[in-house]
């Protein structure tokens, strides 16, 4: 009789321990997945902040070089070790204080984190203060539009701008600017559809952008696959 009772107790303990063990295993697995996802997000944010960041092209201002929806890899180390942006480089920069006024209110922390996470993998549009343009003049340059053939001149030499969108003039807006040291004169490749330095001649900096606001250099188009390849830079901006 006692043996039958003991067997029944053992069976009940065995049957009750199964679901508990499974529940703990499920919770442990979920915790590991959450930890793994969080670790991956942290790594992506760190890489995005200090090394390279995918950047979603939001407008047609750089066509045909960059099309709307392209994802380019922005090299954040390009100007970290004594190098400076060069004429012809395609750069991403923060236009706060030059192309846009200083931001008043801080972004909600949660929204900011979600935007940063999305930006880290190039899934969301960049902040409205970020721009992508081509460097036309650097500190000390005199940039002028235009010579008798309608070409932009830098230090008296005309630019050979083979990257311009077909049918666009180098500029229909006349200007004659001496770029201050530590600043850049930037323009889009689609000149008739680009809000660039020409549109901010009356703003602080006279349309130029501080080098300190440059986020990095656009080096490679990573997506879509049909556009994959290097972003044509300084070699396209030489004088002709």
Rosetta blueprint (number, residue, H / E / L):
1 X L
2 X H
3 X H
4 X H
5 X H
6 X H
7 X H
8 X H
9 X H
10 X H
11 X H
12 X H
13 X H
14 X H
15 X H
16 X H
17 X H
18 X H
19 X H
20 X H
21 X H
22 X H
23 X H
24 X H
25 X H
26 X H
27 X H
28 X H
29 X H
30 X H
31 X H
32 X H
33 X H
34 X H
35 X H
36 X H
37 X H
38 X H
39 X H
40 X H
41 X H
42 X H
43 X H
44 X H
45 X H
46 X H
47 X H
48 X H
49 X H
50 X H
51 X L
52 X E
53 X E
54 X E
55 X E
56 X E
57 X L
58 X L
59 X L
60 X L
61 X L
62 X L
63 X L
64 X L
65 X L
66 X L
67 X L
68 X L
69 X L
70 X L
71 X E
72 X E
73 X E
74 X E
75 X E
76 X L
77 X L
78 X L
79 X L
80 X L
81 X L
82 X L
83 X L
84 X L
85 X L
86 X L
87 X L
88 X L
89 X L
90 X E
91 X E
92 X E
93 X E
94 X E
95 X L
96 X E
97 X L
98 X L
99 X L
100 X E
101 X L
102 X L
103 X L
104 X L
105 X L
106 X L
107 X L
108 X L
109 X H
110 X H
111 X H
112 X H
113 X H
114 X H
115 X H
116 X H
117 X H
118 X H
119 X H
120 X H
121 X L
122 X L
123 X L
124 X L
125 X L
126 X L
127 X L
128 X L
129 X L
130 X E
131 X E
132 X E
133 X E
134 X E
135 X E
136 X E
137 X E
138 X L
139 X L
140 X L
141 X L
142 X E
143 X E
144 X E
145 X E
146 X L
147 X L
148 X L
149 X L
150 X L
151 X L
152 X E
153 X E
154 X E
155 X L
156 X L
157 X E
158 X E
159 X E
160 X L
161 X L
162 X L
163 X L
164 X L
165 X L
166 X L
167 X L
168 X L
169 X L
170 X L
171 X L
172 X L
173 X L
174 X L
175 X E
176 X E
177 X E
178 X E
179 X L
180 X L
181 X L
182 X L
183 X E
184 X E
185 X E
186 X E
187 X E
188 X L
189 X L
190 X L
191 X H
192 X H
193 X H
194 X L
195 X L
196 X L
197 X H
198 X H
199 X H
200 X H
201 X L
202 X L
203 X L
204 X L
205 X L
206 X L
207 X L
208 X L
209 X E
210 X E
211 X H
212 X H
213 X H
214 X E
215 X E
216 X E
217 X E
218 X E
219 X E
220 X E
221 X E
222 X E
223 X E
224 X L
225 X H
226 X H
227 X H
228 X L
229 X E
230 X E
231 X L
232 X L
233 X L
234 X H
235 X H
236 X H
237 X H
238 X L
239 X E
240 X L
